[in-house]
């Protein structure tokens, strides 16, 4: 296994940009995280949509050759990135950057305008579909003004990006004192609900998948329930209303999979749910399947789905597709009475959910976790002795303390407590 952090594979870029004010850049220090976007024009739009971004830089991803990161920054070039500089320390043209809007272009949209336009665009798209709606010509067919003019795919991704940015800022309280924005919330929610009622399912390569998912996110935050956000999906509606889990998977998981996922949270203690899974002051936890939003090599839609403070990502695999032995190299396992092979989809959900438990740990528990790693010598000292990693379980857990609870509690204890306790006896 590998540490389960945010994936670093982003989408390939085209020619940098046609915008006149975007020039070779040295890089900047992001104030609002990194995004994987396909080109610099969308990166500039992402900056314009963010209240705390005044300058952006579009740079090669050092961990994923051939892919790029969008940095949204409060200040202009205030950090030198090696991948942006030549041997003499001058910009090498591999990175570009500029202000959030170029001179002569429309000013940054006001938050209320951005919210209204993004949700109206979603409703129009759902009502008419991509074939009957002209996204490339501003104001054609009475659609809202576009953030920029581009291909149909770029425009849909732009609206998804706009709704992503404004919803995150709303949850963070950025617009609490904005009277116009507060007044726009109710009508925007009604517009979003109408979009869902149009059964607006969209395949990833139609580039409407992220937009529809972000409409659901916005409605979940506004309504604090899933009655309208998942009016078209009883299983995901129940998962949210009963356990506060938003499954952002573009409808990938089948009903049996969603039922099994729900069962994980039905069995967790209240403390682990309230202080762990929901422990960052958020209304709900977002469980994404970014691969379900992937179009060929373009992963950009999957990177603009999470508006909550707690989230995790899972693999594109349904219930029953891959059995696995989570007690490998122990004295018990699938042959132990009552302990069948685990299911990989469930193991991944349990593992990622258990990562959220770390935020419940007090300093004493954190010290104990570190001391356990220090006392272990061989793989068999760990309950999860049989990790399928080249370095073996002991070296892996020593190097990645953040995987100890997820790997041992998530993969084993939540799956079969009795079997893990039997392992611990030997």
N, C-alpha and C positions, 0 to 999 in steps of 0.2 A: 504494500500500500504506500501511498505518498501522502504528505501532509495536506489536509483538506482546506486550503485557503482559496481565495478567489482566483479562478483561472486567468492565465496571462495571455492566452491566445486571442489576438484581436483580428480585425478584418484587414485585408490588403487595401492599399490606397491607390487611387488613380493619380493623375497629374495634380500637383499640390492645390492650385486654386487659380481662379481668374480675377479674384478681388484685387484692386490696385494697391490697397494699403497693407497687404500681407506680404511680408518680406522674409528672407532668411533670418533665422533666430538662433540665439544662444541657449534658449530654454528659460523656463520660469518655475517658481516654486508654487505648486498647486495649493489652493486654499480650500478646494472642494472636491478632492479626490481625482481619480483618473478614469477616463472612459475609453473604450475601444470603439472608434468610429472610422468609417471608410475613407473620409477625405477631410481636408482642412476647412472647407466651407461649412460642413456640419459641425466641426469643432468650434468655429467662430459662432455659429448659431447657438451651440450649447453654452457658450460664454454669455451671449446676449440674454439667454433665458435665465441666467443665474444672478441673483441680486449682489453677490459678493465677488463677481468676476468682472474685471476691467480689461484683462489682457489674456490671450491664450497662446499656447504653443503646441504645435503638432509634431511629435518627435518619434523616432524609431523606438520600438520596444526592445531594450537590451536583452530581455529574457526570451524573446520570440522573434528571431531574425525574419525580416520581410513584413512584419506587422508594426502597427503604430499605436501610440497613446495620445489622447487629447488631454492636455493640462489646462485647467481653468484657474487663473491666478488673479490675486488682488492687485498685484503690481506687475510692471513689465519686466524685461529681462533682468532677473535678479539671481539667476543661478546658471552656471555653466555645466552643460551635460557633455560628457566625453563624445557621445555619438553625434553631437551637433557641431563639433569643432575639428578643424584640421590640425596638422602638426604644429602650426604656429599660433594656435589659440584663436583663430578667426572662424566665423561661421562657415561651415563647409557646404551649406545648401541642402543638407539632408533634413533639416528641421526648418519649419516656417512658423511665423507667429504674427500677431498684430492685435489691434484693439477689438473690443467686442462688436463695434460697427465701424465701417469705413466712412470717411467724409462723403457727403452727398447721398448716402443711403438712408433709408428710414430709421428713425431713432429706435432705441431699445423699447419694446412694447411694455406698457404698464401691466402690472400683474393681473388686474381684473380683465384687461383686454386679452392677454395671453390665455388665461383660463377659459374665457368665453369662446375665443376662436378655436382653441384646441378641441374642446368638447363638441362644438358645433361641427368642426371638420370630421370628427369621429362619427357623429350622428348622420351626416350627409354621406359619408363613405359607406356606412352600414345600410342606409336606406337605398342607395343606388348601386352600390358595388363598384369595383374598379373599372368595369367596362363602360359604364354610363356616366362616369364622373371625370371631368377634365381637371386634373390636379396641376397641370403645368402652366395654366394661364390664370393669373390672379383675377378673381371675381367672376370668372366664367361660371354660368349656371348658378350665380348667387352664392357660391361658396365663400367662406371667410378669406381674408387676405392671407397669403402664404408667408411664412417667415423668410423665404427666399424662393426663387424660381429655379427648378432643376428637373430631373427626371421624375416620373411618377413615384418610383421607389424612394428616391431621396426626399420627396415631399412628404410621403407617408411617414418615413423615418423621422423627418423633422418635426411633424406634429406629435409623434410618440415621444420624442425627446423633449418637446415643449411641455407636454402634460407631466412627464416624469419630473422635470426640474421644478415646475410650479407646485406640484403636489408635495414633493420633498420639503420645499421651503415652507409650505403651509403647515405640514406636520411639525416642523422645527420652530414654529411660532414667528417666522420672519415677517408675516403679513398680519399679525394680530391687530395692529393699530391702523390698518389700511381700511378705511370705511368702504371705499368702492369695492375692494376685493371681498370683504365680508358680505356685501350685498349681492355680489355675483355668485357666491357659493351655491345658494339654493337653486337658482335657475340653471346653473351648470350641472348640478346633480340631476335635475329633471331631464335635461338634454341627454346626459349620460345614460340614464335609465332607459330612455327611448331607444338609444343605440343598441343596448343589450336586448331589448324586446324584438329588435329586427333580426335576431338570431345571427349576429354578425360573426360567424366563424371565419377564420382566414388562414390559409396555409402560409408557412414562413416565407416562401419565395414571392408571395404577393405583397409582403412588407406591411401588411395591416395587423399582423399578429401582436406586435408589441403595443401598438396603439390601443387595440381592444383590451389587452391585459392591463394597461395603465388606466383605462376607463374604469375597469373593475376596482383597481386599487383606490382610485379617487372616491368611488361610491362607498367602498368599505369604510374608508376613513370618515366620510360625511355621515353615513347612516348608522355606523357602529353595529351593523348587522349585514347579513348577506342577502336579504330579501329581494333587493333590486339588482345588486351586483351579480348574483347568480340566480336570477329569476328563471334562467334557462337550464339550470343544472342542480338538481336536488342533492346529489351526493356531495359536490363541493360546497354547496350552501350549508349542509349539515356539518361538514368538517370545520367550516368557519364559525358557525353559530354555537357549536358545542365545544370547540377547542381553540378558537381564535387562530387558526392556521389558514393562511391564504395560499392555495396551491396554484402557482403561476406556471402552468405547463402547456398552454395553448391546447388544452383538451387531450393531451397525449395519454395520460393514464386511464385505463379502462375502469369500469365500475368496481370490479373485484379488487383492483389495486387501491382505489380510493377507500374502500371499506377497510382494507387491511391497514392502510396508513392511519385512518381514524382510530383504529383499535390501539395503536401505539400510545396515543395521547390519552385515551380513555383509561389506561392502566397506570399512568404516571401519578406520583404524589402531587398534591396541590402545590406544595412549596417549590418543587422543581419546575412546575409549570409557571407559577407566578413570579418567582425570583430568577429562574433560569431562562426558559423559553421566551417568556414575556418580560424579562427582568431589566430591560433597558428603558423603561418608561414609555413603551410603545403600545398601541392598541392591539396589534396582532403581529405575528411572526410570518414572514414571507418565505415559502419553500419554492424555490425556482428549479425548473429543469431547463437550463439554458440551451442544451442541445436540441430541445424541441422547437426552438426559435431560430435554429441555424438554417441558412440557405447556402448550400454548397460550402464554400470556405468563408462565408461572411457570418461572423458571430456577433455583429453589432447590436442586433435586437435584444439578444440575451443579456447585454450589459446595461440596459436601461429599464429594468423591471422593478427594482427594489426601492421603495420609498419609505420603508420602516427601518427602525434602529436595530432590529434583530432579524436575521435571515440566514439561510444556508442554501447551497446548491446540491442537486442530486443528479445521478446518471440517467440516461435515457434507456431505462430497462423496466419492463413491467413485471408484475407478480407472476411467478412460475416459469420465467424464462431462463433462470440460472440458479441452480442449487449450489450451496457451498458448505464446507465444514469449518465452522468458527471455533471448534475445539481441536483443531489439528495439532499434533505433537503433544497431546496431553494424555493422561491415563484414562480419560473418558472420551465421549464424542458421539457421533451419530449412532454407534452401536449400543450406547448406554440406554437402558430401558426408558422409553418415553421421550427420548431426545432425537428427533429426526434431523435430517439435513436442514440447515437454515436456507432462507431465500435471499438472494443477493439484493434485490430491490429493498426488502425489509431491512437487511443489514445496513445498507447505506443510509436509510432514513433513521434507523436507531443510532447509528454512529454520528450522523450530523446533528441529531437532536441532543445527544449526550454532550456534544461540544458546547451546547448552550448551558450545561450544568456548571461549567467552569466559573461563570460569573456569580454563582452562589457561594463559592469557597471563601472562607475567611483566611487571614494570614497564617494561622496555625495549620489549616488544611493544606494550604499552598506549600508550606514548609515540609509537611509530611509527604506530599507528592514528590518533592525534590529529594527527600531523604530515601524514599523507596528506590528511586532511580540510582542513587548512590550505592545502595546495598546490594543491588542485583548484579550477578556476575555472568550468568549463562542464560540462554533463552528460556530454559525450564524454570527459572526463578519467577517468570511472569505467568499469570493465568492465561494470557493470550500468547502462548509460546510459539505458535505456528504461523506467524505472519508471513505472507508470501512476498517478502522483500529480500533483496540480495544480501543485505548486511545482517539479516536475522533480527528477531524481536528485541533482544537485549540492546544491541547497538541502536536500533531504531528508536526505542522509547527513551534511551539516554539522550539521544540527540534532539528528540521532539517531545518535550514534556507535555505539550498541549494535546498530544495524542493519547496520553495515558488513560484518562477517564473515558474518552470517546471509544478507544480500542478495547478496553477491558470491561467497562460498564455498559457501553452502548452495544457492542457486538455480542457480548456474552450474557451479562447479568440480566439485561432487559429481555433477552431472547429466552433464556432458560436459567433462572436463578438456581434451581436445584442442581443442575449439572455443573454450574460454575462452583458452587459450594462443595460439590463432590471432588472437583479438581483441586480445590484449596486444601483438602484433607491430606493430600499426598505430597 
